[in-house]
Amino acid sequence: MRCVAVCVAVLLAARLGAALPTAARAENSSRYALPEDMLLGAGLMAVQTEGAWNTEGKGESAADRLFHTLPEIYPVSHDTAADSYNRYKEDVAMAAKLKLKLYKFSMSWSRILPTGDATKNNSAGVQYYHDLIKEIKSYGMTPMVMMYHLDHPQVLEDQFQGWQDPKMIEKFTEYARFLFDEYGQEVPLWGSINEPIMYCSYFNILFKRAKVHKTATGEDMYTCIYHIILAHKEAYKIFKEGRQSDCTDFIGLNIYFDYTVGYKHGANDSLPDDGTGTDLSVIQEALALTRQDLPFLETIGSTQISFSAMKEGLVWTHKTYNKPIIICENGYGDTSGHGVHDHQRAAYYSASLRTLVATVKDYGVKVLAYCAWSLIDSYEFTAGYE
């Protein structure tokens, strides 16, 4: 099999106005059986779960500085989080008990290279990830590593404002080379940078407010994204250098976006006639992002649920790029507190996976893996642990 050149891993939180499919409908069970070669798993993020933010040689990350500087926005501490740094064996055992085949996690840049200098690594942090990978593989699961998820060393902000400066491309390239050299023989699946648009827009604004960034301009978001894309390019080049042409290894950039479609029904009666002769069908197409009348929406904030987004997003990505896909995150957060008796979330995942499998079979989309988000309860930024 050939190496994969591009990953478009999409968080399909979905903002479409489609009807909720009836999960209990009697269907041919074989139609929704997972393909044997598709890995089913769940994911974690270092900042949200590891804790141990300043122990055993870990350096301060930009995320650490942000959370500690803005308590009015982040009132709950992430310092301990889910304590996965000390309890990773429990996390892995739980994933194995769920019979998952893929264990996705992010590595903390500031834990491995506290000063951003690839020649001065933190041996305790490096060993921690070796131990985690070994534990994952001991249960027969496949590890997938996200190289970067918000937590670059704060010193890189102090020196040159992080992703606002092209020097960050070189620093990330050095970091990527270190990871591939250190863990490349142990990890077959890699993601380079998680959700650039989230970091470069939302978090970028907060970094300025926390004075993590020294200056601010209207072009910062685009400069940030530009540098991240170039950094991903360099990481891919290094990855490709170390792989053979017949391998099945994978690297990609984790993309988050709101996939929208037009609201084609119900708009005519509610739109006033302004006398201009404007084609109402044109206006209808602009009325996307409609909220569905689902009983649990009041507990999940601004997230919009539509399972057709799984199909539409996958088909669009397949037709646009024609490359295998990994869905790195799929799920929703709510504050209803169902605990282990969470029938709503069970129904959500059931419907999502049925749509995924049907799309794979109907449209020939190649999906290598699917990751639920997240494996365990984690620190959710402004929401804390709710």
C-alpha positions in Angstrom: 0.0 0.0 0.0 1.1 3.6 -0.6 2.0 6.3 1.8 -0.6 8.9 2.5 0.4 12.4 1.4 -2.4 14.4 2.9 -4.8 14.2 5.8 -8.0 16.2 6.1 -9.2 15.3 9.6 -12.4 17.0 10.3 -14.3 17.7 13.5 -17.8 17.3 12.3 -19.7 19.1 15.2 -22.0 20.0 12.3 -24.3 23.0 11.9 -26.8 21.8 9.4 -30.6 21.9 9.4 -31.3 18.3 8.7 -33.7 15.9 10.5 -32.5 13.5 13.1 -32.4 10.0 11.7 -34.3 7.3 13.7 -31.5 5.2 15.2 -33.9 2.4 16.1 -35.2 1.9 12.6 -35.0 -1.7 11.4 -32.2 -1.8 8.9 -30.0 -4.4 7.4 -27.3 -4.8 10.1 -24.7 -5.7 7.5 -25.0 -2.3 5.9 -23.8 -0.6 9.1 -21.1 -3.0 10.1 -17.8 -1.3 10.5 -15.3 -2.1 7.7 -12.7 -4.4 9.0 -9.8 -2.1 8.1 -11.3 1.0 9.9 -9.8 1.8 13.3 -12.3 2.9 15.9 -10.9 4.9 18.7 -11.0 7.9 21.0 -8.8 10.9 21.6 -7.2 13.0 24.3 -5.2 16.3 24.5 -2.2 16.9 26.7 -3.3 20.3 28.0 -6.8 19.0 28.8 -5.9 15.8 30.5 -2.2 15.4 31.6 -2.0 17.9 34.4 1.6 18.0 35.9 2.0 21.3 34.2 5.3 22.2 35.9 6.7 18.9 37.2 9.5 16.6 36.1 11.2 19.2 33.9 8.1 20.4 31.9 8.4 24.0 30.8 5.6 26.6 30.9 3.5 26.5 27.7 1.7 29.4 26.1 -1.5 27.7 27.2 -0.3 27.5 30.8 0.4 31.3 30.8 -2.9 32.1 29.2 -5.0 30.0 31.7 -3.1 31.4 34.7 -3.2 35.0 33.5 -7.0 35.2 32.8 -8.8 33.7 35.7 -11.9 35.7 34.9 -12.2 33.7 31.6 -10.6 30.4 32.9 -11.8 30.3 36.5 -11.1 26.6 36.9 -7.5 25.3 37.1 -6.0 23.0 34.5 -3.0 22.3 36.6 -4.1 18.8 37.5 -6.7 18.2 34.9 -7.5 14.5 34.6 -4.0 13.6 36.0 -3.3 11.5 33.0 0.4 12.1 33.4 0.3 9.9 36.5 -2.7 7.7 35.6 -2.1 7.0 32.0 -2.2 3.2 32.6 -5.8 3.5 33.9 -6.7 5.6 30.8 -5.2 3.0 28.4 -6.8 0.1 30.2 -10.2 1.8 30.0 -9.8 2.3 26.2 -8.9 -1.4 25.9 -11.9 -2.4 27.9 -14.0 -0.5 25.4 -12.3 -2.6 22.7 -11.0 0.4 20.9 -8.4 -0.1 18.3 -7.0 3.4 18.1 -5.6 5.6 20.9 -5.1 9.2 19.9 -3.3 11.7 22.1 -1.2 14.8 21.7 2.4 15.3 22.9 3.2 18.4 24.9 5.8 20.4 23.1 6.7 22.2 26.3 7.1 18.9 28.2 9.5 17.5 25.6 11.5 20.6 24.7 10.9 23.0 27.6 13.0 25.8 26.1 12.1 25.2 22.5 15.7 24.0 21.8 15.7 20.6 20.1 19.2 19.9 21.4 18.0 20.2 25.1 15.2 17.8 25.6 13.5 16.9 28.9 14.4 13.2 29.4 11.5 12.6 31.8 9.0 14.0 29.3 10.5 12.0 26.5 10.4 8.8 28.5 6.8 9.5 29.6 5.6 9.3 26.0 7.7 6.2 25.3 6.0 4.6 28.3 2.5 5.7 27.1 3.1 4.3 23.6 4.4 1.0 25.0 1.3 0.7 27.2 -1.1 1.4 24.3 0.6 -1.2 22.1 0.6 -3.8 24.9 -3.2 -3.9 24.5 -3.0 -4.3 20.7 -4.1 -0.7 20.0 -2.6 1.6 17.5 -1.2 4.9 18.8 -1.9 8.1 16.9 0.1 11.2 17.9 -1.0 14.8 17.5 2.3 16.7 17.6 0.9 20.1 18.6 -2.2 21.2 20.3 -1.9 24.7 21.7 1.0 24.1 24.1 4.2 25.4 22.5 6.8 26.6 25.0 6.0 30.1 26.4 9.7 31.1 25.8 9.0 31.1 22.1 6.3 33.8 22.7 8.7 35.7 24.8 11.4 35.6 22.2 9.4 36.3 19.0 5.7 36.0 19.5 5.3 32.4 18.5 3.2 31.8 15.4 3.2 35.5 14.5 6.8 35.2 13.4 8.3 33.0 10.7 11.0 31.8 13.2 8.2 29.5 14.5 8.3 27.5 11.3 12.0 26.6 12.0 11.3 25.8 15.6 8.3 23.5 14.8 10.4 21.8 12.1 13.1 21.0 14.6 10.4 19.7 17.0 8.9 17.6 14.3 12.2 16.1 13.4 12.9 15.3 17.0 9.6 13.5 17.4 10.0 11.5 14.2 13.6 10.5 15.2 12.5 9.6 18.7 9.1 7.9 18.2 8.9 7.3 14.4 9.4 3.6 14.7 6.8 3.2 17.4 4.0 5.4 15.9 2.4 4.8 12.5 -0.2 7.6 12.5 0.6 11.3 13.0 -1.2 14.6 13.0 1.0 17.7 12.8 -1.0 20.7 14.1 -4.5 20.6 15.6 -7.2 23.0 14.4 -5.2 26.0 13.2 -8.2 28.2 12.8 -9.1 27.7 16.4 -5.7 28.6 17.7 -5.1 31.5 15.2 -8.5 33.1 15.8 -10.0 32.4 19.2 -6.9 31.7 21.2 -4.9 34.3 19.4 -7.3 37.0 20.7 -7.1 35.8 24.2 -3.3 35.6 24.1 -3.2 39.3 23.3 -5.6 40.0 26.1 -3.4 38.1 28.5 -0.4 40.0 27.1 1.2 36.8 25.9 1.5 38.6 22.6 3.3 41.9 22.7 1.5 43.5 19.7 -1.7 43.1 17.8 -2.7 43.8 14.2 -5.7 43.0 12.1 -3.7 40.6 10.0 -2.5 38.4 12.9 -4.9 35.5 12.3 -3.9 35.2 8.6 -0.2 35.5 9.5 -0.6 32.8 12.1 -2.4 30.4 9.7 0.1 31.1 7.0 3.0 30.1 9.2 1.2 27.0 10.5 0.6 25.8 6.9 4.3 26.3 6.1 5.2 24.5 9.3 3.0 21.5 8.4 4.6 21.4 5.0 8.1 21.1 6.5 6.9 18.4 8.9 5.4 16.4 6.1 8.7 16.7 4.1 10.6 15.3 7.1 8.0 12.5 7.6 8.3 11.5 3.9 12.1 11.4 4.0 11.9 8.7 6.7 9.3 6.5 5.1 9.4 3.9 2.3 7.2 4.1 -0.7 5.2 0.9 0.2 4.4 1.9 3.8 0.9 2.6 5.2 2.0 5.4 7.6 0.0 8.6 7.7 0.5 12.3 8.5 -2.0 15.1 8.3 -3.2 18.5 9.4 -6.2 18.4 11.7 -8.8 20.7 10.1 -11.8 22.2 12.0 -14.5 24.0 10.2 -18.2 24.8 10.3 -19.7 23.0 7.2 -22.8 24.9 6.2 -25.6 24.4 3.7 -28.5 26.5 2.6 -31.8 26.4 4.5 -34.0 25.5 1.6 -37.3 25.0 3.4 -39.6 27.3 5.3 -37.9 30.6 4.5 -40.4 32.0 2.0 -43.3 32.6 4.4 -41.1 34.3 7.0 -39.3 36.7 4.7 -40.9 40.1 4.1 -41.5 41.4 0.5 -39.4 44.5 0.4 -40.6 45.4 -3.1 -37.2 45.0 -4.6 -37.9 41.9 -6.5 -35.1 40.1 -4.7 -35.1 36.3 -5.5 -36.1 34.8 -2.2 -34.4 31.6 -3.2 -31.1 33.5 -3.0 -31.9 34.7 0.5 -32.9 31.2 1.5 -29.4 30.0 0.6 -27.9 32.5 3.0 -30.0 31.3 6.0 -27.8 28.4 7.1 -26.8 27.4 10.7 -30.4 26.7 11.8 -30.9 25.0 15.1 -32.8 21.8 15.3 -35.5 21.1 17.9 -33.6 18.3 19.8 -34.4 17.8 23.5 -30.8 18.0 24.7 -29.7 21.1 22.8 -30.2 23.3 25.7 -27.3 21.5 27.5 -24.7 21.7 24.7 -24.2 25.4 24.2 -23.8 26.6 20.7 -23.1 23.2 19.1 -25.5 22.4 16.3 -26.3 18.7 15.6 -26.9 17.2 12.2 -25.8 13.7 11.2 -26.0 14.6 7.5 -23.0 16.7 8.1 -21.0 13.6 8.5 -22.0 12.5 5.0 -21.7 15.9 3.4 -18.3 16.7 5.0 -16.8 13.3 4.1 -18.1 13.4 0.5 -16.8 17.0 -0.1 -13.4 16.1 1.4 -13.2 13.0 -0.7 -14.1 14.7 -3.9 -11.9 17.7 -3.3 -8.7 15.9 -2.2 -9.2 12.2 -3.0 -7.1 11.1 0.0 -7.8 8.7 2.9 -9.3 10.5 5.9 -9.0 10.2 9.6 -11.8 11.8 11.7 -9.8 13.0 14.6 -12.6 14.3 16.8 -16.3 13.7 16.8 -18.7 14.3 19.7 -20.5 17.0 21.6 -20.2 18.4 25.1 -23.1 18.9 27.4 -23.7 19.7 31.1 -26.6 17.3 31.8 -24.5 15.1 34.0 -25.7 11.7 32.9 -22.5 10.0 33.8 -22.2 6.4 32.7 -26.0 6.3 31.9 -25.6 8.7 29.0 -28.1 7.3 26.6 -28.2 10.6 24.6 -24.6 10.5 23.8 -24.8 6.8 23.0 -27.5 7.5 20.5 -25.4 10.4 19.1 -22.4 8.1 18.5 -24.6 5.4 17.1 -26.2 7.7 14.5 -22.8 9.3 13.7 -21.2 5.9 13.0 -24.1 4.6 11.0 -23.9 7.7 8.8 -20.2 7.3 8.5 -20.3 3.6 7.5 -23.2 4.3 5.0 -21.2 7.1 3.4 -18.1 5.0 3.1 -20.0 2.2 1.4 -22.2 4.5 -0.8 -19.6 6.9 -2.0 -16.4 4.9 -1.8 -14.8 7.3 0.7 -11.7 5.9 2.3 -11.8 6.5 6.1 -8.8 5.0 7.9 -10.0 5.8 11.4 -12.7 7.4 13.6 -12.0 9.0 17.0 -14.7 9.8 19.5 -14.0 13.0 21.5 -13.0 12.4 24.2 -11.9 9.2 25.9 -12.3 10.7 29.4 -13.8 13.8 30.9 -11.3 16.6 30.4 -10.6 20.3 31.1 -12.7 22.2 28.6 -11.2 25.7 28.8 -13.8 28.3 29.8 -16.2 25.6 30.8 -13.8 23.9 33.2 -14.9 20.4 33.9 -18.6 20.8 33.3 
